[in-house]
Amino acid sequence: MSIFRRRPLHERLAREGGMLEPPGADTRAPWDKAGIHGVHRPRQWDEVVTIAAELPGERATFVVLDDEIIIEEGPDDVESLADALSLEAPYRAEGVRRSEGVWAVAARRIEVVALPGVDGAELELARHGDERTFVVDSERRFGSIPALEREGNYAIRARRLDGERWEIEASLL
């Protein structure tokens, strides 16, 4: 083999762009090295249970509010799955059939607000410094929704549950 062998273009570009590390280099993040265990993943569910239930289908997704259950996917009667959970409403839950007559149900708390007169199915509202962005159903709009405003820099996503009720997720930037 010749010492003047040409390297493939993708290898040359990766090396020139600093994407290839020298052989033997430890490229792990500092918290992943010996003696340090790293940061845990954020918890996805607030409660997980199994329940014996005879329901049709393999999967159920629903939202439990104070006065009703909104079924997004699955059988029409998920009340037995909702009753197995001890969380206070409102919460979002997912159920999966594990075997014949056994379901696993997981739920997480959500924030629900009433936004009368707001159109669309999904909203995004963000503020960073003096810049504001308001998006309704992937379309940028002027204005804002005062009920969603926060102090400081933030990003808020809202998804219509039904009528005037929206599920929101708010994050500080």
Order of alpha helices (4+ residues) and beta strands (2+ residues): alpha-beta-beta-beta-alpha-beta-beta-beta-beta-beta-beta-beta-beta
